[in-house]
Amino acid sequence: MKKNISVGMVIGIPVSGGSVVGKVLYVSEYFKDLILLGVCKILTERDVMPQILPDEFDLYLYTTQDPIRKGKWAELGFDALRESQKGKALRIVADEVWLDDECIRKVSAEDRVELPKMLALGSILVEKKAAKLVGLV
């Protein structure tokens, strides 16, 4: 059975000694299997939902849904998308600026300085970045 990945899902990214907490902030219907994760500097016991989650995150990473679907990354719980977390999927895709699944304009010189490029990372690289974030690397 295919696991539904939804905005607000809180996940545990496995690292040595526990899990780093991430939250699904965007699930694309246009780009196959693409999600945006907000990753925070919280190391928790494996599969334990933290009691408090931040409004802002330390890392914003595009990745695939596969590690969640396949159970490599644990679903810890759910935290509804907060107002401050909306619009985080504003990014550069090729020569265009996209917000969620909508192309909103051609990229400008200012956009190239201000906005991140959409680079989808594999699960191993996400895990390495999460471990570094909490000081394990």
C-alpha positions as CSV (number, residue, x, y, z in Angstrom):
1,M,0.0,0.0,0.0
2,K,1.3,3.4,-1.0
3,K,1.8,5.8,1.9
4,N,0.3,9.3,1.4
5,I,2.8,12.0,2.1
6,S,1.1,15.3,3.1
7,V,2.1,18.8,4.1
8,G,2.5,19.0,7.9
9,M,3.9,15.5,8.3
10,V,6.7,15.4,10.8
11,I,9.4,12.9,10.1
12,G,12.6,11.6,11.7
13,I,15.7,11.6,9.6
14,P,17.9,8.8,11.0
15,V,21.3,9.8,12.2
16,S,23.8,8.2,14.7
17,G,22.1,8.3,18.1
18,G,18.6,9.2,17.0
19,S,16.6,11.2,14.5
20,V,16.8,14.8,13.3
21,V,13.3,16.3,13.0
22,G,12.0,17.4,9.6
23,K,8.6,18.7,8.5
24,V,7.0,18.4,5.0
25,L,6.3,21.9,3.9
26,Y,5.4,21.2,0.3
27,V,4.4,18.2,-1.8
28,S,4.5,18.7,-5.5
29,E,1.9,17.4,-7.9
30,Y,3.9,18.7,-10.9
31,F,7.4,17.4,-10.1
32,K,7.1,13.7,-9.5
33,D,7.7,12.7,-5.9
34,L,9.3,16.0,-5.0
35,I,8.8,17.5,-1.4
36,L,10.3,20.4,0.5
37,L,11.5,19.5,4.0
38,G,12.1,22.0,6.7
39,V,14.8,20.5,8.9
40,C,15.4,21.8,12.5
41,K,18.3,21.4,14.9
42,I,16.4,18.9,17.1
43,L,17.9,15.5,17.8
44,T,15.3,13.2,19.2
45,E,15.1,9.5,20.1
46,R,14.3,7.5,17.1
47,D,10.6,7.6,16.3
48,V,9.7,10.1,19.0
49,M,7.7,13.2,18.1
50,P,9.1,16.3,19.9
51,Q,6.6,18.3,22.0
52,I,7.5,21.6,20.5
53,L,8.4,22.4,16.9
54,P,9.8,25.7,15.7
55,D,8.1,28.1,13.3
56,E,11.3,28.5,11.2
57,F,13.8,25.8,10.2
58,D,17.5,25.6,10.0
59,L,17.6,23.9,6.6
60,Y,15.2,23.8,3.7
61,L,15.8,20.8,1.4
62,Y,14.1,19.5,-1.7
63,T,14.1,15.7,-1.8
64,T,12.1,12.7,-2.8
65,Q,9.2,11.1,-1.0
66,D,10.8,7.6,-1.3
67,P,12.5,7.5,2.1
68,I,9.2,8.2,3.8
69,R,7.2,5.9,1.7
70,K,9.6,3.0,2.1
71,G,9.9,3.5,5.9
72,K,13.6,4.6,5.9
73,W,12.5,7.9,7.5
74,A,9.9,7.5,10.3
75,E,6.6,9.4,10.4
76,L,6.7,11.0,13.9
77,G,3.4,12.9,13.8
78,F,1.6,15.9,12.3
79,D,1.9,19.6,12.8
80,A,-0.4,21.8,10.6
81,L,1.4,24.2,8.3
82,R,1.7,27.5,10.1
83,E,1.3,30.9,8.4
84,S,5.0,31.6,8.7
85,Q,5.8,28.3,6.9
86,K,3.7,29.1,3.8
87,G,5.4,30.2,0.6
88,K,8.8,28.5,1.5
89,A,8.7,26.7,-1.9
90,L,9.5,29.9,-3.8
91,R,12.5,28.9,-5.9
92,I,14.3,29.0,-9.2
93,V,13.6,26.1,-11.6
94,A,15.7,26.4,-14.7
95,D,15.1,30.1,-15.9
96,E,11.8,30.5,-14.1
97,V,10.6,31.4,-10.6
98,W,8.1,28.9,-9.2
99,L,5.9,29.0,-6.1
100,D,4.7,25.5,-5.2
101,D,3.5,24.1,-8.5
102,E,3.0,27.3,-10.4
103,C,5.5,29.2,-12.6
104,I,5.1,32.8,-11.7
105,R,7.7,34.6,-13.8
106,K,11.0,34.5,-15.7
107,V,14.0,34.7,-13.4
108,S,15.6,38.1,-12.9
109,A,19.1,39.0,-11.8
110,E,17.7,39.9,-8.3
111,D,16.0,36.5,-8.1
112,R,19.3,34.7,-8.8
113,V,20.8,36.4,-5.7
114,E,17.7,36.2,-3.4
115,L,16.1,32.8,-4.3
116,P,17.4,29.2,-3.9
117,K,17.6,26.9,-6.9
118,M,15.5,23.8,-6.7
119,L,18.1,21.0,-6.2
120,A,16.5,17.7,-5.2
121,L,18.9,15.8,-2.9
122,G,19.0,12.1,-2.4
123,S,18.2,10.6,1.0
124,I,21.9,9.9,1.9
125,L,22.9,13.5,1.3
126,V,19.8,14.7,3.3
127,E,20.9,12.4,6.2
128,K,24.5,13.8,6.0
129,K,23.3,17.4,6.1
130,A,20.9,16.5,9.0
131,A,23.8,14.9,11.0
132,K,26.0,17.9,10.3
133,L,23.3,20.3,11.5
134,V,23.1,18.6,14.9
135,G,26.9,18.4,15.2
136,L,27.4,14.7,14.5
137,V,29.8,15.2,11.6
